[in-house]
Amino acid sequence: MSDNPDLAYLRSVAESGERAAPLGGRFFLWWGGLASIALLAHWFVISGHAGILPAYVGFVWMVYGVVGLAGSFVLARTLTGKPGRGAVNNRGESAVWQGMVWLVAAYAIGAVVAMFLGRGHALLFDTIPLVAFGGYGVSYWVTARLGGPRWMTALAIVSWLASGIGLSLVGTAELYLFAAAMVSVLAVVPGIVLLRGEPAAEPG
């Protein structure tokens, strides 16, 4: 029975990880809010309402990336003193969402390179938000299984449905209105919910 203390320790670690409050709400809200605005701006440009050439829509996403990264750096500093940062569910959530970001970035860069080489089609860009929704689904699913809120399982399913349904809108300006609405549902609203449930920072 000499392994009982080890088993008890491992059990306590696992249980503490499941109980730790998620700390990603501010990032959901930040990136989700920015993405919703960028998607609406994308629709505004390609639908002709902005009165500028659709080719300039790339600047929207350049600004999105620069502002988003700068904001994330600032937000990361606000996590100092928050209990549960080292919990399994929070470390797992951070890792899987970072992986999702790199997936979408690699896909988007690949689309740009393919166009530059003359081997791609403009419709490739329309599939980027749909790839992102697929990544949302995987990230929510993993986070829920690591002890995150159970409602994240439902969001994973909604994310995958959005990825599939959006294919019927590829090639239309309405795709970006659909994507903006779905990002609000899948990132902005959960971000608000998670922020409200965060514990206060521990006194320094």
Secondary structure, DSSP 8 states (H G I E B T S, - for coil): -TTHHHHHHHHHHHHHHHHS----HHHHHHHHHHHHHHHHHHHHHHTTTT-S-GGGHHHHHHHHHHHHHHHHHHHHHTTTT-TTTTSHHHHHHHHHHHHHHHHHHHHHHHHHHHHHTT---THHHHTHHHHHHHHHHHHHHHHHHTT--THHHHHHHHHHHHHHHGGGGTTSTHHHHHHHHHHIIIIIHHHHHHHHT-------
